[in-house]
Amino acid sequence: MIGQDLGGRYEILTRIGGGGMALVYKAHDVLLNRNVAVKVLRQQFVHDEEFIRRFRREAQSAAALSHPNVVSIYDVGQEEDTHYIVMEYIEGHNLNEVILERAPLQPDEAVRIAMQIADALDHAHQNHIIHRDIKPHNILIGKNGRVKVTDFGIARAVTSSTITQTGSVLGSVHYFSPEHAKGINTGEKSDLYSLGIVLYQMLTAKLPFLGESPISVALKHLQENFEEPRIVNPHIPQSVENVILKAMRKNPNERYGSAHEMLLDLDTCLRPERLKEPKITFIHVNDMEETRVMPAIRGDFPPPAPKEQERNQPLSSKTDEQAKDSTLTPKAKGWKKPLTVVGVTLIILALIIGGFIWLLGWLDVAEVDVPYVVGKSETEARQMIEAVGLKVEDPVLHEHNKEVPKDQVLSQTKRNMRVKEGSLIQITVSDGPELEELGNYVGKSLQTAIDELGALGVIEDQIMIEYVFSEEAADTIIQQSPKPGEEYNPESVEFKFMVSKGRETVPMPNLIGKRLDEAKDLIKANELTLDTADILYEPSYLHQKDFVISQDPYKPKDLVSKGAKISIRVSSGPPADAKNHQFNIVISPAEAGKTSEIRIIYSDASGENIEWDKRQITSTQTFPVTVIVAPDTEANVTVYRDNQFIDRKVITYEELLKGTNSSTLTIPGEEVQATEEPVQAEVDESNDEPIEEEQTGQQEQQQESEQP
């Protein structure tokens, strides 16, 4: 059923309970976007037309109830052989679970729960609906403490043929009223008796009547008195015990007149002035149905008349009778007819008595004890049942059960009793936990698999995840175990998913400023992809030809998946209208024969104040410095010797258009330096260009003579 859609509207999510007649599932109403509870009729009843008809009628009548303490019924439907009832879904526990976990409950809590049940029963009784199966299993308690009564009207749909098949009625025998146990029509007060037992159990943690078999428990409801609540639990107030004693009277006339009357009594029983009230007493009312000893009847004829009556009889009448007798006496043949009648009668009586004795002998079949086969395998159970002369009723019922292993008997009928040889015993065999068929999650996201499996009752601790690098998108399932289509137990299976974490990543290398062939080697070493179409060339003043200008779309040190495609821009050299010019710098040491440090700086279209070189010289040397000049700009070269500004030479783009491809800057040694020592060169910090305050006439003439 898990995953099935009923009526194209109710998506079955998980099983939440079940009983002898139906299984209950949590479902999602896709139309109204809410969770609901769906009760599905067991398959063994789907062909019982009378059962289905009454089941529907009672479910529909219960749907007419609208009360905060009644589980609402939303829908009744059928899909092929599946009959279902859609009800309100209550998030919480049933009262039986609360009793098992915490009973005995505090009086105020028990009374509060009982009041809400009584209020629900009052509403139902006013609508002419009798529950007939009030027990803790049918009382739901939500997380907000609200009490909800469920299964209204369902007990009425149980026919005599289903009582022994399902055990559903006998299963509730501990909460039967005496009139229910007698098999007579039950009324509203039967529900009040059951509510009294529920209140008794909440406050004492035990049931009032226990027995070895359902029949023995039913007889105790009829014949025996229960142990009073305050004997079991002295902490129960007398006023609360009085409510229980009145609700559980065997004679319905001595119980509460209605659920509303019981509700009013519950509402006031915990008031301080009532806590120590006197114990309730009852006037004995003769029950015409109770068992009595009747006097034996000695004969079928009236007693003889007194002798005085005979003496007073008239003489004439006696004389007449004697005369009649004397008249009949001469007829000798009259005796044969009575004798014939008597003879025939005796023969008939003999035949009747003989047949009756024969019938009793035929009906008097030996009784045997029913073996207890719960927990045995189906084969072993059959052998045990047949060994004592009993038979297994076919077909054997099968039911999924997460507690009982597969192929073991989980229930049987007629246990703990003696039955006639040849009687049929119905057994129910466990099919183990209800298995689900695993879907194919390969290619789906991990979260999708976790959500779908969680709806089936799988917890995250059952899911093992291994992350690996792959070509698939991150969080995509690559492999799964169990394999798709395999059946599994949602409560015990361990899932293993291999999940992609995407392609393996590497830090993006810095390609800017690298030669093209060097950049290609770095891309290949990091398993990245560079297509020829993604190498773009463009002119550049800043980068030499075949050097990388930029890289896209990843910046240096970005984490990039292996195999990712990138593109680069490569310098094709300066633009076509750029001009090259070579400065030939001839420079001597400051003092002949001594070492001087020479530093040359240039500015052109490729940048400002670029250091060309720094060297140690001991003699006059020539240094060629090539610069690039863009249109409408100029280039210059500046020379420092021993950390002092010596000279600067400028060339403009207009001069280069005239054909000036090179020029010479000569810097002599000591004799020139001596004249220059007083002159200080200031460097403009904004562009590092020297500002000369004075130039000797000799230097100006020398520079002019060196220019072409």
C-alpha positions as CSV (number, residue, x, y, z in Angstrom):
1,M,0.0,0.0,0.0
2,I,2.9,2.4,0.7
3,G,3.2,4.8,-2.2
4,Q,-0.3,4.0,-3.6
5,D,-2.8,6.7,-4.4
6,L,-6.4,6.0,-3.3
7,G,-9.0,7.8,-5.3
8,G,-6.3,9.7,-7.1
9,R,-6.1,11.9,-4.0
10,Y,-4.7,10.2,-0.9
11,E,-1.1,9.2,-1.2
12,I,-0.2,6.5,1.3
13,L,2.9,7.4,3.3
14,T,3.4,4.8,6.1
15,R,1.5,2.3,8.2
16,I,0.6,3.6,11.7
17,G,-1.6,0.9,13.1
18,G,-4.1,-1.9,12.6
19,G,-6.6,-4.1,14.1
20,G,-8.7,-7.3,13.4
21,M,-10.8,-5.6,10.7
22,A,-8.6,-2.9,9.1
23,L,-5.2,-1.4,8.7
24,V,-4.5,2.2,9.3
25,Y,-2.1,4.3,7.2
26,K,-0.8,7.8,7.4
27,A,-1.6,9.5,4.0
28,H,-1.3,12.9,2.4
29,D,-4.4,14.5,0.8
30,V,-2.8,16.1,-2.3
31,L,-6.0,18.1,-3.0
32,L,-6.2,19.9,0.4
33,N,-2.5,19.5,1.2
34,R,-2.9,17.9,4.6
35,N,-2.1,14.7,6.3
36,V,-5.0,12.2,6.9
37,A,-5.4,8.8,8.4
38,V,-6.8,6.1,6.0
39,K,-8.4,3.0,7.4
40,V,-8.3,0.2,4.8
41,L,-10.5,-2.9,5.2
42,R,-8.6,-6.1,5.4
43,Q,-8.7,-8.2,2.2
44,Q,-10.5,-11.2,3.8
45,F,-13.7,-9.1,4.2
46,V,-13.9,-7.5,0.8
47,H,-16.3,-10.1,-0.6
48,D,-18.7,-10.0,2.4
49,E,-21.4,-7.8,0.9
50,E,-23.4,-7.6,4.1
51,F,-20.4,-6.5,6.0
52,I,-19.4,-3.9,3.5
53,R,-22.9,-2.5,3.3
54,R,-23.1,-2.1,7.1
55,F,-19.6,-0.9,7.3
56,R,-20.3,1.9,4.9
57,R,-23.6,2.8,6.5
58,E,-22.1,3.1,10.0
59,A,-19.0,4.9,8.7
60,Q,-21.3,7.4,7.0
61,S,-23.4,7.9,10.1
62,A,-20.2,8.5,12.1
63,A,-19.2,11.0,9.6
64,A,-22.2,13.1,10.6
65,L,-20.6,13.7,14.0
66,S,-18.9,17.0,14.4
67,H,-17.3,17.5,17.8
68,P,-13.8,18.6,19.0
69,N,-13.4,15.3,20.9
70,V,-14.4,13.1,18.0
71,V,-12.0,12.1,15.2
72,S,-13.6,13.5,12.1
73,I,-14.4,11.3,9.1
74,Y,-13.7,13.0,5.9
75,D,-14.4,10.5,3.2
76,V,-15.5,6.9,2.5
77,G,-14.5,5.3,-0.8
78,Q,-13.7,2.2,-2.8
79,E,-11.0,1.5,-5.3
80,E,-11.4,-1.9,-6.9
81,D,-11.3,-4.3,-3.9
82,T,-10.0,-1.7,-1.5
83,H,-12.6,-0.2,0.8
84,Y,-11.3,2.7,2.9
85,I,-12.4,5.4,5.3
86,V,-10.5,8.7,5.4
87,M,-10.2,10.3,8.9
88,E,-8.6,13.1,10.7
89,Y,-4.9,12.5,11.4
90,I,-3.9,12.9,15.1
91,E,-0.3,13.5,15.9
92,G,0.3,11.9,19.3
93,H,-0.4,8.6,21.1
94,N,-3.4,6.5,22.0
95,L,-4.5,6.2,25.6
96,N,-3.4,2.6,25.9
97,E,0.2,3.6,25.2
98,V,-0.1,6.4,27.9
99,I,-1.5,3.8,30.4
100,L,1.3,1.3,29.7
101,E,3.9,4.0,30.1
102,R,2.6,6.2,33.0
103,A,-0.3,4.5,34.8
104,P,-1.6,5.0,37.4
105,L,-2.4,8.5,36.3
106,Q,-3.0,11.4,38.6
107,P,-6.8,11.8,39.4
108,D,-7.0,15.3,37.8
109,E,-5.4,14.0,34.5
110,A,-7.6,10.9,34.5
111,V,-10.8,12.9,35.2
112,R,-9.8,15.5,32.5
113,I,-9.5,12.7,29.9
114,A,-12.7,11.0,31.0
115,M,-14.6,14.2,30.8
116,Q,-13.6,14.7,27.1
117,I,-14.6,11.1,26.3
118,A,-18.0,11.6,28.1
119,D,-18.5,14.8,26.1
120,A,-17.8,13.0,22.8
121,L,-20.2,10.2,23.9
122,D,-22.9,12.7,24.8
123,H,-22.7,14.2,21.3
124,A,-22.8,10.8,19.7
125,H,-25.7,9.6,21.7
126,Q,-27.7,12.7,20.9
127,N,-27.2,11.8,17.2
128,H,-28.4,8.2,17.9
129,I,-24.9,6.6,17.5
130,I,-23.6,4.2,20.1
131,H,-19.9,3.5,20.1
132,R,-20.0,-0.1,21.5
133,D,-16.2,-0.4,21.6
134,I,-14.9,2.2,24.1
135,K,-11.4,1.2,25.1
136,P,-8.0,3.0,25.5
137,H,-6.9,1.8,22.0
138,N,-9.7,3.9,20.5
139,I,-8.9,7.0,22.5
140,L,-6.3,9.3,20.9
141,I,-4.4,12.1,22.7
142,G,-2.9,14.7,20.6
143,K,0.3,16.6,21.3
144,N,-1.8,19.5,22.6
145,G,-3.5,17.3,25.1
146,R,-6.8,17.2,23.2
147,V,-8.6,13.8,23.5
148,K,-10.2,12.4,20.4
149,V,-12.5,9.3,20.3
150,T,-12.2,7.3,17.1
151,D,-13.9,4.2,15.5
152,F,-17.5,5.5,16.0
153,G,-20.0,3.1,14.6
154,I,-17.5,0.6,13.3
155,A,-18.3,-2.0,16.0
156,R,-21.9,-2.1,14.7
157,A,-20.6,-3.3,11.3
158,V,-19.2,-6.5,12.8
159,T,-21.5,-9.4,11.9
160,S,-21.8,-12.7,13.7
161,S,-19.6,-14.3,11.1
162,T,-16.8,-12.0,11.7
163,I,-16.7,-12.3,15.5
164,T,-14.8,-15.6,15.4
165,Q,-12.8,-14.7,12.3
166,T,-11.2,-11.5,13.5
167,G,-11.5,-11.7,17.3
168,S,-12.2,-8.0,17.2
169,V,-15.2,-8.3,19.5
170,L,-13.6,-10.8,21.9
171,G,-10.5,-8.6,21.9
172,S,-12.5,-5.9,23.6
173,V,-14.1,-8.2,26.1
174,H,-12.3,-6.6,29.0
175,Y,-14.5,-3.4,28.4
176,F,-17.8,-5.2,27.7
177,S,-20.9,-4.2,29.6
178,P,-22.9,-7.1,31.2
179,E,-25.7,-6.7,28.6
180,H,-23.1,-6.8,25.8
181,A,-21.7,-10.0,27.2
182,K,-25.3,-11.5,27.3
183,G,-25.6,-10.8,23.6
184,I,-28.7,-8.6,24.0
185,N,-29.1,-5.1,22.4
186,T,-26.8,-2.6,23.9
187,G,-27.7,1.0,24.4
188,E,-26.1,4.3,25.5
189,K,-25.5,3.0,29.0
190,S,-23.2,0.3,27.7
191,D,-20.8,3.0,26.5
192,L,-20.9,4.5,30.0
193,Y,-20.0,1.1,31.6
194,S,-17.0,0.9,29.2
195,L,-16.0,4.4,30.1
196,G,-16.1,3.5,33.8
197,I,-13.6,0.6,33.1
198,V,-11.3,3.0,31.1
199,L,-11.3,5.4,34.1
200,Y,-10.7,2.5,36.5
201,Q,-7.7,1.4,34.4
202,M,-6.2,4.9,34.2
203,L,-6.3,5.3,38.0
204,T,-5.3,1.7,39.0
205,A,-3.1,0.6,36.0
206,K,-5.1,-2.7,35.9
207,L,-8.3,-4.1,34.5
208,P,-11.3,-4.9,36.8
209,F,-11.8,-8.4,35.3
210,L,-9.1,-10.8,34.0
211,G,-9.5,-14.4,32.9
212,E,-7.8,-17.2,31.0
213,S,-10.2,-16.9,28.1
214,P,-12.6,-14.2,26.7
215,I,-15.5,-16.3,27.8
216,S,-14.3,-16.4,31.4
217,V,-13.9,-12.6,31.4
218,A,-17.4,-12.1,29.9
219,L,-18.8,-14.3,32.7
220,K,-17.1,-12.3,35.3
221,H,-18.7,-9.1,33.9
222,L,-22.0,-10.9,34.5
223,Q,-21.5,-12.7,37.8
224,E,-18.6,-11.3,39.8
225,N,-17.8,-8.0,41.6
226,F,-14.6,-6.2,40.8
227,E,-12.0,-5.0,43.3
228,E,-12.9,-1.5,44.3
229,P,-10.5,1.2,42.9
230,R,-9.5,2.7,46.3
231,I,-8.4,-0.8,47.5
232,V,-6.0,-0.9,44.6
233,N,-5.0,2.7,44.8
234,P,-5.7,4.5,48.1
235,H,-4.8,7.9,46.6
236,I,-8.0,7.9,44.6
237,P,-10.5,10.4,46.1
238,Q,-13.8,8.9,47.3
239,S,-15.8,11.2,44.9
240,V,-13.8,9.8,41.9
241,E,-14.4,6.2,43.0
242,N,-18.1,6.9,43.3
243,V,-18.1,7.9,39.6
244,I,-16.5,4.6,38.7
245,L,-18.8,2.5,41.0
246,K,-21.9,4.2,39.5
247,A,-20.7,3.8,35.9
248,M,-19.9,0.1,36.3
249,R,-23.1,-1.1,37.9
250,K,-24.2,-4.4,36.3
251,N,-27.8,-3.2,36.2
252,P,-28.1,-0.5,33.5
253,N,-30.8,1.2,35.5
254,E,-28.4,2.0,38.4
255,R,-25.9,3.7,36.1
256,Y,-25.9,7.3,35.0
257,G,-29.0,8.2,33.0
258,S,-26.9,9.7,30.2
259,A,-23.3,10.7,29.2
260,H,-24.2,14.3,30.0
261,E,-25.1,13.3,33.5
262,M,-21.8,11.5,33.9
263,L,-20.0,14.5,32.5
264,L,-21.5,16.8,35.1
265,D,-20.5,14.4,37.9
266,L,-17.0,14.2,36.6
267,D,-16.8,18.0,36.3
268,T,-17.5,18.5,40.0
269,C,-15.9,15.3,41.6
270,L,-12.6,17.0,42.2
271,R,-14.0,20.0,44.0
272,P,-12.7,20.3,47.6
273,E,-16.1,19.8,49.2
274,R,-16.6,16.5,47.4
275,L,-13.3,14.8,47.8
276,K,-14.3,13.1,51.1
277,E,-17.9,12.6,50.4
278,P,-19.5,9.3,51.6
279,K,-19.2,6.2,49.6
280,I,-22.1,5.7,47.2
281,T,-24.6,3.0,48.0
282,F,-27.2,1.3,45.8
283,I,-30.6,-0.2,46.6
284,H,-30.8,-3.8,45.3
285,V,-33.0,-4.1,42.3
286,N,-34.3,-7.6,41.4
287,D,-33.0,-8.6,38.0
288,M,-35.5,-10.7,36.2
289,E,-32.8,-12.2,34.1
290,E,-30.5,-13.4,36.9
291,T,-30.2,-17.2,37.4
292,R,-32.6,-18.7,40.0
293,V,-33.3,-22.1,41.5
294,M,-36.9,-23.1,40.6
295,P,-39.0,-25.7,42.5
296,A,-39.4,-29.1,40.8
297,I,-42.8,-29.9,39.3
298,R,-44.0,-33.3,40.6
299,G,-46.7,-34.3,38.1
300,D,-48.9,-33.2,35.2
301,F,-52.3,-34.1,36.7
302,P,-54.5,-32.1,39.2
303,P,-54.7,-33.3,42.8
304,P,-57.6,-35.7,43.6
305,A,-60.9,-34.2,44.9
306,P,-61.4,-34.4,48.7
307,K,-63.5,-37.3,50.0
308,E,-66.1,-34.9,51.3
309,Q,-66.7,-33.8,47.7
310,E,-67.2,-37.4,46.7
311,R,-69.7,-37.9,49.5
312,N,-71.7,-35.0,48.5
313,Q,-72.0,-36.2,44.9
314,P,-75.7,-36.9,44.0
315,L,-76.7,-40.6,44.1
316,S,-78.5,-40.3,40.8
317,S,-75.3,-39.5,39.0
318,K,-73.5,-42.5,40.4
319,T,-76.4,-44.7,39.4
320,D,-76.4,-43.4,35.9
321,E,-72.6,-44.1,35.5
322,Q,-73.0,-47.6,36.8
323,A,-75.9,-48.1,34.4
324,K,-73.7,-47.0,31.5
325,D,-70.9,-49.3,32.5
326,S,-73.3,-52.2,32.7
327,T,-74.6,-51.4,29.3
328,L,-71.1,-51.5,27.8
329,T,-69.9,-54.7,29.5
330,P,-71.6,-57.2,27.2
331,K,-69.6,-55.9,24.1
332,A,-66.6,-58.3,24.4
333,K,-64.8,-57.2,21.2
334,G,-64.2,-53.6,22.4
335,W,-60.8,-54.3,24.0
336,K,-58.9,-55.0,20.8
337,K,-58.9,-51.5,19.4
338,P,-57.3,-49.8,22.5
339,L,-54.7,-52.5,22.6
340,T,-53.7,-51.8,19.0
341,V,-53.4,-48.1,19.7
342,V,-51.3,-48.7,22.8
343,G,-49.0,-51.1,20.9
344,V,-48.4,-48.7,18.0
345,T,-47.8,-45.9,20.4
346,L,-45.2,-48.0,22.2
347,I,-43.4,-48.9,19.0
348,I,-43.3,-45.3,17.9
349,L,-42.0,-44.3,21.3
350,A,-39.3,-47.0,21.1
351,L,-38.2,-45.8,17.7
352,I,-38.1,-42.2,18.9
353,I,-36.1,-43.1,22.0
354,G,-33.7,-45.3,19.9
355,G,-33.2,-42.5,17.4
356,F,-32.6,-40.0,20.1
357,I,-30.0,-42.3,21.7
358,W,-28.3,-42.8,18.4
359,L,-28.3,-39.1,17.7
360,L,-26.8,-38.4,21.1
361,G,-24.1,-41.0,20.5
362,W,-23.4,-39.3,17.1
363,L,-23.3,-35.8,18.6
364,D,-21.4,-36.8,21.7
365,V,-17.9,-36.2,20.2
366,A,-14.9,-36.2,22.4
367,E,-13.5,-32.9,23.5
368,V,-9.8,-32.1,23.2
369,D,-7.6,-29.2,24.4
370,V,-6.7,-26.7,21.7
371,P,-2.9,-26.6,21.4
372,Y,-1.2,-23.2,21.7
373,V,0.6,-22.7,18.4
374,V,1.4,-19.0,18.5
375,G,5.1,-18.5,17.8
376,K,5.4,-21.9,15.9
377,S,6.1,-22.2,12.2
378,E,3.1,-22.8,10.0
379,T,4.1,-26.5,9.4
380,E,4.7,-27.2,13.0
381,A,1.4,-25.5,14.0
382,R,-0.5,-27.7,11.5
383,Q,1.1,-30.8,12.9
384,M,0.2,-29.9,16.5
385,I,-3.4,-29.1,15.6
386,E,-4.0,-32.2,13.5
387,A,-2.2,-34.4,16.1
388,V,-5.1,-33.8,18.6
389,G,-7.8,-34.4,16.0
390,L,-8.5,-30.8,15.0
391,K,-8.3,-29.1,11.6
392,V,-6.7,-25.9,10.3
393,E,-9.2,-23.7,8.6
394,D,-8.3,-22.8,5.1
395,P,-7.2,-20.5,3.8
396,V,-4.6,-19.6,6.4
397,L,-4.6,-15.9,7.0
398,H,-1.4,-14.0,6.4
399,E,-0.5,-10.6,7.9
400,H,2.6,-8.4,7.9
401,N,4.0,-8.0,11.4
402,K,7.3,-6.3,12.3
403,E,7.5,-8.0,15.6
404,V,6.9,-11.7,14.5
405,P,9.4,-13.3,12.1
406,K,8.2,-14.5,8.7
407,D,6.2,-17.9,8.6
408,Q,5.6,-17.9,12.4
409,V,2.0,-18.0,13.7
410,L,1.1,-14.7,15.3
411,S,-2.5,-15.5,16.4
412,Q,-5.0,-18.3,16.5
413,T,-8.7,-18.8,17.4
414,K,-10.1,-20.9,20.2
415,R,-7.1,-21.0,22.4
416,N,-7.0,-21.9,26.1
417,M,-10.2,-24.0,25.8
418,R,-11.6,-27.4,25.0
419,V,-13.4,-28.1,21.7
420,K,-15.0,-31.0,19.9
421,E,-12.7,-33.2,17.8
422,G,-12.7,-32.1,14.2
423,S,-13.3,-28.4,15.0
424,L,-11.6,-25.8,12.8
425,I,-8.9,-23.6,14.1
426,Q,-8.1,-20.4,12.2
427,I,-4.4,-19.4,12.4
428,T,-2.8,-16.2,11.2
429,V,0.8,-16.5,9.9
430,S,3.2,-13.6,9.9
431,D,4.7,-12.5,6.6
432,G,7.3,-10.6,8.5
433,P,7.7,-6.9,8.3
434,E,5.9,-5.3,5.4
435,L,8.6,-5.0,2.7
436,E,8.9,-2.1,0.3
437,E,10.3,-2.2,-3.2
438,L,13.3,0.1,-3.5
439,G,13.0,2.7,-6.2
440,N,15.8,3.8,-8.6
441,Y,17.5,6.8,-7.1
442,V,20.5,6.8,-9.4
443,G,20.7,10.2,-11.1
444,K,18.5,11.8,-8.5
445,S,19.6,14.2,-5.8
446,L,20.5,12.8,-2.4
447,Q,17.9,15.0,-0.6
448,T,15.2,13.5,-2.8
449,A,16.1,10.0,-1.7
450,I,16.3,11.0,2.0
451,D,12.8,12.6,1.8
452,E,11.2,9.6,0.0
453,L,12.8,7.0,2.3
454,G,11.9,9.1,5.4
455,A,8.2,9.0,4.4
456,L,8.5,5.2,4.5
457,G,9.9,5.2,8.1
458,V,13.6,5.1,7.3
459,I,15.8,7.2,9.6
460,E,19.0,9.0,8.6
461,D,21.1,6.6,10.7
462,Q,20.2,3.8,8.2
463,I,21.7,5.8,5.3
464,M,25.4,5.6,4.6
465,I,26.8,8.1,2.2
466,E,30.1,8.1,0.3
467,Y,31.1,11.2,-1.5
468,V,33.3,10.8,-4.6
469,F,34.5,13.1,-7.5
470,S,32.7,12.4,-10.7
471,E,31.4,14.0,-13.9
472,E,27.9,14.1,-12.4
473,A,26.6,17.3,-10.7
474,A,27.3,17.7,-7.0
475,D,24.8,15.7,-4.7
476,T,23.7,13.4,-7.5
477,I,23.5,9.7,-6.5
478,I,25.8,7.6,-8.6
479,Q,25.3,4.1,-7.1
480,Q,22.9,2.7,-4.5
481,S,22.6,-0.4,-2.4
482,P,20.2,-2.3,-2.2
483,K,19.8,-2.2,-6.0
484,P,16.6,-0.7,-7.6
485,G,13.6,-3.1,-7.5
486,E,14.9,-5.1,-4.4
487,E,12.5,-5.5,-1.5
488,Y,13.6,-4.3,1.9
489,N,12.5,-3.8,5.5
490,P,12.3,-0.1,6.2
491,E,13.1,-0.6,9.9
492,S,16.3,-2.7,9.5
493,V,17.8,-2.2,6.1
494,E,21.0,-0.2,5.7
495,F,21.2,1.9,2.6
496,K,24.5,2.9,0.9
497,F,24.6,5.7,-1.6
498,M,27.6,6.8,-3.6
499,V,27.1,10.5,-4.1
500,S,28.9,12.8,-6.5
501,K,30.7,15.9,-5.1
502,G,31.3,17.1,-8.6
503,R,34.5,17.2,-10.5
504,E,37.8,17.3,-8.6
505,T,38.9,20.9,-8.0
506,V,42.4,22.5,-8.4
507,P,43.6,26.0,-7.7
508,M,43.5,28.1,-10.8
509,P,47.2,28.9,-11.8
510,N,48.2,32.5,-12.6
511,L,48.7,32.7,-16.4
512,I,49.0,36.5,-16.7
513,G,52.5,37.6,-17.8
514,K,53.4,34.0,-18.8
515,R,54.5,33.1,-22.3
516,L,51.8,31.3,-24.3
517,D,53.7,28.0,-24.4
518,E,54.3,28.2,-20.6
519,A,50.6,29.0,-20.0
520,K,49.6,25.9,-22.1
521,D,51.8,23.7,-20.0
522,L,50.3,24.9,-16.7
523,I,46.8,24.4,-18.1
524,K,47.6,20.8,-19.1
525,A,49.3,20.0,-15.8
526,N,46.2,21.0,-13.9
527,E,43.9,19.0,-16.2
528,L,42.0,22.1,-17.5
529,T,40.8,22.6,-21.0
530,L,42.0,25.3,-23.4
531,D,40.7,25.2,-27.0
532,T,42.4,27.0,-29.8
533,A,39.3,29.0,-30.4
534,D,39.6,30.3,-26.8
535,I,43.1,31.9,-27.4
536,L,42.4,35.5,-28.3
537,Y,45.1,37.8,-29.6
538,E,45.1,41.6,-29.1
539,P,47.7,44.4,-29.3
540,S,49.3,45.5,-26.0
541,Y,51.8,48.1,-25.0
542,L,52.2,46.4,-21.5
543,H,52.9,42.9,-22.6
544,Q,55.4,41.6,-25.1
545,K,54.2,39.5,-28.0
546,D,53.0,36.0,-27.2
547,F,52.6,36.8,-23.5
548,V,49.3,36.3,-21.6
549,I,47.3,39.5,-20.9
550,S,44.3,38.1,-19.1
551,Q,42.4,34.8,-18.2
552,D,38.7,34.0,-18.0
553,P,36.4,33.1,-16.3
554,Y,38.5,32.1,-13.3
555,K,40.9,34.3,-11.4
556,P,44.2,33.0,-10.0
557,K,43.8,30.7,-7.0
558,D,40.1,30.1,-7.6
559,L,39.0,26.5,-7.1
560,V,38.2,25.1,-10.5
561,S,36.8,21.6,-11.4
562,K,39.1,19.5,-13.4
563,G,38.3,19.6,-17.1
564,A,36.8,23.1,-16.8
565,K,37.2,25.3,-20.0
566,I,39.1,28.5,-19.8
567,S,40.0,31.3,-22.3
568,I,43.0,33.6,-22.4
569,R,44.0,36.8,-24.1
570,V,47.5,36.9,-25.6
571,S,49.5,40.0,-26.7
572,S,50.1,40.3,-30.4
573,G,52.7,43.0,-29.7
574,P,52.4,46.8,-29.8
575,P,49.7,48.4,-32.1
576,A,50.7,49.0,-35.7
577,D,51.0,52.8,-35.2
578,A,53.4,52.5,-32.3
579,K,57.0,53.5,-32.9
580,N,60.2,52.1,-31.4
581,H,63.2,54.2,-30.5
582,Q,66.6,53.2,-29.1
583,F,68.5,55.4,-26.6
584,N,72.2,54.7,-26.8
585,I,73.5,55.7,-23.3
586,V,77.3,56.2,-23.2
587,I,78.4,56.6,-19.5
588,S,81.7,56.6,-17.7
589,P,82.5,56.1,-14.0
590,A,82.5,59.1,-11.8
591,E,86.2,58.8,-11.3
592,A,88.5,57.1,-13.8
593,G,89.6,53.7,-12.7
594,K,87.0,53.5,-9.9
595,T,83.7,51.6,-9.8
596,S,80.4,53.4,-10.1
597,E,76.8,52.0,-9.9
598,I,74.7,52.9,-12.9
599,R,70.8,52.8,-12.8
600,I,68.7,53.5,-15.9
601,I,65.0,54.2,-15.7
602,Y,62.6,54.8,-18.7
603,S,59.0,55.7,-19.3
604,D,57.1,54.9,-22.5
605,A,53.8,53.6,-23.7
606,S,54.3,50.4,-21.7
607,G,54.5,52.2,-18.4
608,E,56.1,54.8,-16.2
609,N,59.5,54.8,-14.4
610,I,60.4,51.3,-15.5
611,E,63.8,50.3,-14.3
612,W,65.8,49.1,-17.3
613,D,68.9,47.9,-15.4
614,K,71.3,48.6,-12.5
615,R,75.0,47.8,-13.0
616,Q,78.5,48.3,-11.7
617,I,81.0,49.9,-14.2
618,T,84.7,50.7,-14.0
619,S,85.1,52.1,-17.5
620,T,83.1,53.9,-20.1
621,Q,80.2,51.6,-21.5
622,T,77.3,52.0,-23.9
623,F,73.8,50.8,-22.9
624,P,71.1,50.5,-25.6
625,V,67.6,51.1,-24.2
626,T,64.6,50.5,-26.6
627,V,61.3,52.3,-25.9
628,I,57.8,52.3,-27.5
629,V,56.1,55.5,-28.3
630,A,52.4,55.8,-28.8
631,P,50.9,58.5,-31.0
632,D,50.8,62.0,-29.4
633,T,53.0,60.8,-26.5
634,E,56.7,60.9,-25.7
635,A,59.3,58.5,-24.1
636,N,62.2,59.4,-21.9
637,V,65.2,57.8,-20.3
638,T,66.8,58.9,-17.0
639,V,70.3,57.9,-15.7
640,Y,71.5,57.7,-12.1
641,R,75.1,57.2,-11.1
642,D,76.0,56.4,-7.6
643,N,72.4,57.1,-6.6
644,Q,72.6,60.7,-8.0
645,F,70.6,62.0,-10.9
646,I,72.9,62.6,-13.9
647,D,70.9,63.2,-17.0
648,R,67.5,62.7,-18.8
649,K,66.7,62.5,-22.5
650,V,63.2,62.8,-24.1
651,I,61.9,61.8,-27.6
652,T,58.5,62.7,-28.9
653,Y,56.2,60.7,-31.3
654,E,56.4,63.7,-33.8
655,E,60.2,63.4,-33.9
656,L,60.0,59.7,-34.6
657,L,57.7,60.4,-37.5
658,K,60.6,62.4,-39.0
659,G,62.7,59.2,-39.1
660,T,64.6,59.5,-35.8
661,N,65.0,55.8,-34.8
662,S,67.9,56.2,-32.3
663,S,69.7,58.9,-30.3
664,T,72.7,59.0,-28.0
665,L,73.1,60.3,-24.5
666,T,76.8,60.7,-23.4
667,I,77.6,61.1,-19.7
668,P,81.4,61.8,-19.1
669,G,83.3,61.2,-16.0
670,E,85.0,63.3,-13.3
671,E,85.5,66.6,-15.1
672,V,81.8,66.9,-15.9
673,Q,80.8,65.7,-12.5
674,A,82.8,68.3,-10.8
675,T,80.8,71.1,-12.5
676,E,77.5,69.3,-11.7
677,E,78.0,68.8,-8.0
678,P,76.4,72.0,-7.0
679,V,73.4,71.2,-9.1
680,Q,70.7,69.3,-7.3
681,A,68.1,67.3,-9.2
682,E,64.7,67.1,-7.6
683,V,62.5,64.2,-8.5
684,D,58.8,64.8,-8.8
685,E,57.2,62.1,-6.6
686,S,54.1,62.0,-8.8
687,N,56.0,60.8,-11.9
688,D,59.5,60.4,-10.7
689,E,60.8,62.8,-13.5
690,P,63.7,65.0,-12.4
691,I,63.3,68.7,-12.4
692,E,66.5,70.5,-13.3
693,E,66.9,73.9,-11.7
694,E,70.0,74.8,-13.6
695,Q,71.9,73.4,-16.6
696,T,75.3,74.6,-17.5
697,G,75.7,76.1,-20.9
698,Q,78.2,73.4,-21.7
699,Q,75.7,70.6,-21.0
700,E,73.0,72.2,-23.1
701,Q,75.3,72.6,-26.0
702,Q,76.5,69.0,-25.6
703,Q,72.9,67.6,-25.6
704,E,72.0,69.7,-28.6
705,S,75.1,68.5,-30.5
706,E,74.2,64.9,-29.7
707,Q,70.6,65.2,-31.1
708,P,70.4,64.3,-34.8
